[in-house]
Amino acid sequence: MEKKNWRLEALLLAIGIIVAGALVRNGLADFSERSRVVTVKGLSEKEVPADKVTWPLTCKVLGNDLQAIYHEIKASNAKIVAFLKEKGITEKEISINAPEIIDTEAERYTSSQSVYRYNVTTVITVTSSQVELVRNLINEQSELLTQGVAITSGDYRYAVSYDYTGLNDIKPEMIEEATKNARAAAEKFAKDSDSRLGGIQRASQGQFSIENRDPNTPYIKRVRVVTTIDYALED
């Protein structure tokens, strides 16, 4: 009886070893297939014209009499607004900021030797979708000099800025292009490695970026997106 039990146990052990071996082989094969993945990136770039411009027009007035400065600022602002409207800028595209006043006598750490006590900066901001019109006006603003209004420049806080707001309109097209470029790269890799391209294992869309095309043309934007896709490789 004991001999029969020993043989039965040996037989069961042998069967268990065979089954375990088969499972291990199948598992390794499955792991090998799943581990054969190529990761590729697809790029899509597009140049688009800016569709929004913000143009701050700044004037500085120096003096010792705030009331006189106020009247000068009021007159200058009226001339600037009239100039803008005459050229095609609408009322809703124009905003007048509160003046920025520096009292040199109130500045504790100033070393200014200016004979004027007050330095007042006034800003009129044009925010418009008429980008080409505004670009032309920037070149024509010297006309205000004939009216005694000098537009100052050089302060980075009041630099002209251009933006592109139509990203949602071009997103689908750019994602499609980036995906196609990624697949083309994966197919080339599969061909070079004597494999066939399988299905997508994982995909991620990168962030869209909008930058100036170059420092000299900030009114032309470069939109860019990169997608990352994992493809399976098959024999």
Secondary structure, 3 states (H helix, E strand, C coil): CHHHHHHHHHHHHHHHHHHHHHHHHHHHHHHHHHHCEEEEEEEEEEEEECCEEEEEEEEEEEECCHHHHHHHHHHHHHHHHHHHHHCCCCHHHEEECCCEEEECCCCCCCCCCCCCCEEEEEEEEEEECCHHHHHHHHHHHHHHHHHCCCCECCCHHHCCEEECCCHHHHHHHHHHHHHHHHHHHHHHHHHHCCCEEEEEEEEEECCCEEEECCCCCCCEEEEEEEEEEEEEEEC
